[in-house]
Amino acid sequence: MFCFFLNSFLIFVLTKKYLPTSLQLFLFIICILNIIFYQ
């Protein structure tokens, strides 16, 4: 669920271009780690 929230937020960010690409990538990595550890 937390990963789903991050994905939704990331899509919003990509649409609005609000954050730098590095931070977008950081959020994506957090999401991947979340999937791995909470699967």
N, C-alpha and C positions, 0 to 999 in steps of 0.2 A: 504493500500500500504506500509506503514511504517512497519507494522507487517510482510508483505511478505518479505521485505528487511531483517528484523531481522531473519526470518526463514532461508532465503538463507544464510545469514552470519553464523548462528548457524550451519547449515549443513556443511558449509565450515570448520568451527572451529572443529567440531566433526571429520571430515575427516582428518584434518591436526594435530589434537590434539595440537593446538596452545595455547589454554587458559585453565586455571584450571577449574575443574568441577563446582566450586561455581559460577564462572563468566558465564559459560554456562547456569546454572540454573537461574541466575539473568536476563540474556537476554530473556530467555523463559518466566519468570514471567512478564517482561515488555511487551512482546508480548501479553500475556493473558490479561493484564490490558488494553492494547491498544484496543483489540477486545471488551472488556466490555464497555469501555467509548465511543468508536466511532462507535458502532453498529447502 
